[in-house]
């Protein structure tokens, strides 16, 4: 049996969000006529995601990177320049990098840890369009515990049984390919992993999805740390946790949840498109 088309998969994933009133419809990820159009869209989304990460306080000096696979050259990806504030990144600032770390387009350096990790993940996961990592406070704190998140809220259930903890190389700067391959292997087919003593790493079929899983994971880390500081949280039972994941943890769900943040940043930061 042939795999369903992208549009068919999207329609299936949208079932949980179907409007109750006829004549209304939900937005869908755009479809492009040319690779040039798709490339520009991915770069715009990437610049916008960086602006949002900066606004949410995910910057930590020069650490952190989000990548988007090039639609024409799948062995290359777009990434932020090393040492540039998330809050300043524009489309024109993005670098095109191959899997050896060579800057193919752009004139600024790239974070070695960034291209090493992301190249390993993009190579291991052909389905992944985008990947995100930053040294956010609650993600770092939770990663030090070496535990998956528990299903203590509806939001936490979105990635229930769809994330893992990678212990190999945890805490060390990932600058060699062996360590990066270990992280990619530990991520497996999941949407997110905690790299122990390091932080959150998310992937998605769109930039929007990868960015959203990072944002909501950071918030879920904060929520569980607060809950455990106050007492012992009650868990959502596995059946209901899986049901909630099926409703809110799809590729479409991740893309759709990002749209309000995208609309905000487009209105407040129009220079990101320069």
N, C-alpha and C positions, 0 to 999 in steps of 0.2 A: 504493500500500500504506500503510495507516495506521501511525502510529508506535506502538511497543509501549507498553503502560501502564507506570506507574511500578513496579508490583509485578512485572511481567514483566521489565523491565529489571533490577530488583534481583535476581530469581531467576537471570537470565543471568550477572550479575556475580558472584554467589555460587558459581558452578560450581567455581571454583578452590579454594574453601574447603570443599567438600562433605565432611562427616565420613565416614571409612571404615567406621564401624560403623552399622548400621541402627538406627533408633529414636532417633537423636540428631539434633538440628537446631541451626542457628545462629540467633542473634537477628537481627531485621530492624529497620530504622528504623520507628518507630511510625506508624500511620495514625490520623487523628483524625476524630471525628464532627462537630466544629464548629470554626469559625475561632478561637473563644475558647480552646479546648483547645490548638490548634496554636500560637497566639500565646504562651500561657503556657509551653509546652514550649520554644519558641525562645528566650524570655527566660531561662528556667532554664539552658538550654545555654549561652547567651551569658554569663551571670554565672559559670557554672562554668568556661568557657574563659578568662575574665579571671583567675580565681583560679589556674588552672593556669599561665597565662603569667607571673603574678607569682611563683609558686613556682619556676618555671624561670629566673627572673632576666631576663625580657624587658622589664621596666619600665626606662624611661630618663627620669626626671623626669616631665614631662607628656606625653611623646610616646607615640603608639601608639593604635590603635583597632581594634575588631572590630565589624562591623555584621551585623544580621540583618533581612532584608526582612520587613515586616509581611504576614501572609497575607491580610488583608482589604483592606489599602491598599497595593498593590505599589509605589506611588510614594513610600512612606515606609519608614523603617527605624529600628531600635532600635540605640542606640549608648551608649558610656560617657560619663559627664560629664567635662568638661575639668578636668584637675588632680586627679583622684581616683585613689588607688592601685589598681592591678589587684587587689591582695590583699584589698581591703576591699569590692569591688563586690558588691551584692546585687541581686536582681530588682527591688526597689522603687527602686533608684537609677538604673535605665536610662532613657534619654530616647528619646522618639519624635520623629523629625525628618523634615521633608519635604525635597524636593530643592532648596529654596531656602535651607536652613539654619534654617528656623523651627522652634523647639521646640514641638511640638504637645502633648506630654505630658511633664511634669517641670518642675522649677523651678531647674535649674542650666544654666550655659552649655555649649555644645558646641565642640569643637576645630574651627576653621574649616577647617584642612587636612583634618581627618577627613571632614567632610561633603562637601567639594568633591571629594575623590578618590572617596569611596564612592558619591556620587550619580552621578558620571560612569560608574563601573563598573556599578552597578545598572541604569542607563539603557541602557548598551551591551549588557549581558548579561542578558536577561530570564530566562535559565535559572539565574542565580546567586541563591542564597538568602542566602549569607553571604560576607563578605570580611574578611581579617585583614591587619594591618600593625603592626609594632612595630620599634623601633630596637635589635634584638638584636645582640650583639657580633660574632658570626661572620658573620651575614648582612650587616651593614654592611661588614665587612672584605672579604668576597667580592665584594660589589657594586662595590667600588672597582676591581676588576680588569676589570669590563666583559665578563665571560665567562659562558656557561652552565656549569653543573656537568657534569663528565664522569662517565660510568658506571664508577666505580671500585669500587663495591660493589653488592650486591643492593639495598640501601636506596636508593641513588642512582638505580637503574634505574627506580624507581616513577614518576618524572616525566621519564624519558628522552623527548626530542622532544615534551614537553608543558610546556615552560617556555621563557622567552625573556628577553632583556635589553632594557630600555627605556632609551635614552640621552637622550631629549628631557627637558630640565629637570632632569637628574640633579644632585643636590646642593643645589638651591634648594628652599626651603620651598614646597610646592604649595598656594597660596592663591587661584589664579585658575582659572576654568573651562577656559580654553584649555590650560593645562598638565595639568589633570586629564583632559581628553579625550585628550590625547596619551598619557598613561599608559594609559588604558583602551584606546585603539587599539593601543598596543604590546603589551598583554596579549593581545589577540585572543581566540581560543577556548581559550587555554591555561589550565591550573590554577594556574600560578604565573609570576611574572616577578620579575627583579631590576631595581629602579629604580637605575640606576648612581649610585654615591656616596650612596645613600639606604638601601636595604635590600630586604627580602623583601616581596612582596605576593601573597597567595594567595586563591583563591575556591573555593566548593564548593556543592553542592546541599543541604548541611546545614551547620549551625554546626560540628558535629563534624568534617566533612570539611575545611572551610576551616582550622580550627584545627590538625588533624593535618598537613596539607600544610605549614603554617608550621613546626610543631615539628620534623618530620622534615627539612625543608629546612635549618633552622638547624643541626641535627646533621650533615647531609651537608656543609654548608659547613665546619664544624669538622673533619670527617674529611679532606676534601680539602686544607685548609690544612695539617694535620698531615702528610699523606702527601707533599705537595709540598715541605714543609720538610725531610723526611728523604730525598727522592730523587725519582725519576720513576715515578709510579704506572703499573701495567699496567691497561689498560682492558678492560672487558667488551666483547666484539665486538658489533656492531650487532644481529645476529640474536638473540643471547641477551639483549641489553639490551631489545629489543622484546618478546621472549617474557616476560621478567620483568615488564615494565610491564603487559602484558596480564593477568598474574596478580595484581599488587599495586598497580596504579595506577588502578583503577576508582573510581567514586563510592562504591560499597559498601565497597571496601577502605579508603578514607579514613575513612568513618564507623566501620567495625568496629575499625580500629587505635586510634581515640580512646577506645573503651569502657573499657579498663583505667584510663586516666587519669581518666575520668568517675567510675568506681566509687570510685576513691581520694578524689577531691575531695568527693564526696557524703558519704563516711564521715567525713572529717576536718573539713569546713567546712559543716556543715548550715545555718549561718546565711545561706549564699548564697541560700536560698530565701525569705528574709524580704522 
